[in-house]
Amino acid sequence: MTTNLTDTTNKSNYRYNKSLFHPAGTRERSDACIRVIRAIRVQKKEASRQAGFRYRFRHSTAQLFFLTTNLTDTTNKITEMIIRKEDSYKIVGAAMEVYNQLGHGFLEAVYQEALERELHFRGIPYEREKELTISYKGELLKQTYKADFVCYEDIIVELKAVSILEDSHRSQVYNYLRATKNKLGILINFGNPEGLEWERKVL
């Protein structure tokens, strides 16, 4: 009886719960249980390491996509700044003079006529209400559209006289650029009481 009590006491000093040991109490079985538990822990660590690697890989891929997207956006912005910069500034400068003279509140036709005169005064080549063709799948449509101005032969200038520019106005310019295959459009709004609004649109 004394021996069994001592054996039980020794087993209770093990790191693992004594319920792992069989009543017969052989040391070999105890060590085998410990090895199994250690093997399970090693497998769990390896699984965690693999999961961490997969997470880092996905995270790195997401970062690469984010950086690539940002690089593309930056390139587009730089391209937008470079394309016909001087010509754009001359056109906008003429529009600013019209706004300074007339302010806001007139109809679009008034600003269109005033801008035509200012473009003429400044020697900026233009065509007013130029009819532009629209192609669809390589074929020209019968329906055409008239741009408010086409300056320097290929810069589309669209005028508005609204309180604030909206996305529908911007989409209109982009659609004109896609349809005509031109690269640059300038959207100008004379109707904002806080000042002239203008935006460059580049494809």
N, C-alpha and C positions, 0 to 999 in steps of 0.2 A: 504493500500500500504506500509506503514511504517513497519507493522508487517511482511509482506512477505519479505521485503528487509532484515530485521534483521535475519529472519529464514535462508535466503540464506547465509548470512554472517557467521552465526554460523556453518552451514553445511560445509562451505569452510574451517573451522578450523580443521575438522576431518583429521586424518592421511591419509585416503584413498580418492581417487578421488571422487568429488561430483557427477560425472556422475553415481555413484552407487545408488544414492538416487533418489527416484521417485519425480516427481513434487509436489505430494500431501504432501511429506515431513514428513511422520510419523517417529518417533524415533524408533519404533519397527522394521520397515523394514530396517532401517539403521543398527541397532544392528544385525539383522539376517544376513545381507550381511557380516558384519564383522566376525561373527561366522563361516560362510561358508568359508571365506578366511582363517581364522585361522585354521580351520579343514583341509583345503587343504594343508596348510603349514606343519601341523603335519604329514599328510600322506606322503608328500615329504621327510621330515626328516627321517621318519621311513623307507621309501624305500631306502634312501641313506645309512642309517645305515645297512640295510640288504645287500645292494650291497657291502658295505665295509667289512662286515663279510664274504661274499662269496669270495671277493678278497683275504682277509687275509687267508681264508681256502685254496684257490688254491695256494697262495704264500707259505704257510706252507707245503703243500703237495709237491710242487716243490722243496723246500729246503730239505725235508726229502729224496726225490728221489736223489737229488744231493749228500747229505751226504752219503746215502747208496752206491751210485755208487763210490764215492771217497773211502769209506771204503773197497769196493770190490777190487778196483784197488790197494789200499795199501796192502791188504792181499795178493794179487797175487804177488806183488813186494817182500814182505817179504818171501813168499814161494819160489820165484825164488832165493832169496839170500841164503836160508837155504839148499835147495835140493842139495846134493852132492857138497858142496862148496869146500871142500879140494881136492876132486878128480878133480874138474874142474880146480882149480888153478894149479895142477900138469900138466895137459894136456896143458893148455895155456902157462905155463912156458916152456915146451918143444918146443912149437911152436915159442915162442919168441926167444929161442936160435937158432932155424933154421933161423929165419928172420935176427937175428944179424949176422949170419955167411954168409948167401947168399944174403941178401937184397931182393929187388924186381926185377922183369923183367924176371924170368925164367918161364918155363911152369909148369902147375900144377903137372905133373908127377914127376918133379924134386923135388918139395917140398914134395910130398907124400913119395918118397923114403927116403929123408933126415929126415922127421919126424918119419918114421918107425924106423930108426936107433936111433934117439934121445929117442924115447919111450923105446926102448930096453935098451939103456944105463942107463936110469933112473929107470928101473924096473917097468914100468907102463904096466899092462896087456892090451893087445890089440889084435884085429884081423883085418887084412887088407883086404879090399874089400870083406867083409863078405856078403854073399847072405842073404837077408832078405825077408821073405814072406809078402804078403799083403793080408789082409782079406777084404771081401766085404759082408756085411749082414751075418756075421758069417761063410762064406765060403772062403777058400783060393783060390786066383787067380793063374793061371798058370804063369802069368807075375810076376817076382820078380825084386828086385833092389839090387844093390851092394853098400853098404856104404863104403866111403873111409876108415873109421876106426870105429870100435866099441870097446871102452875102458871100462874096468871094467864090461864087459859082457852086459851092457845095455845103455851106453852113446854113442850116435851117434855123430861122428865127421865128418863134411863135410868141405872139403877144396875148396878154390877158389883162382884164380890168376888173379884178375881183378883190374882195377884202383880204383873202389869203389863198396862197397856192395849195392845191390839194393833190392827192396821189393820182386822181383821174387826169389831171392836167399833165403830170409827169409821164404817165403811161401813154398819153396821146403823142408826146414827142418821141418816146421810145418806139412806138408803133410806126411813126413816120420814118424814123431812121432805119428800122428793119425793112420796111417796104421799099424804100428808095435806095438802100445800100449805102447811104451816107454815114459818115462817122461821127459828126458833131452836130448837136442841136443846142440852141440857147432858148430857154424859157424865161420870158420877161413879164413881170406883173406890175402895172402902173396903179392898181387899185388899193394897195395897202396904205393906210394913212400914216404908218410909221416910217415909210421909206420905200424906195424901189426894191423889188424882189427880183432876183435873177439867179438862174441855175444853169450850169453847163451839163449836158447829157452826152456821154460818149459811149459808143458801141465798139 
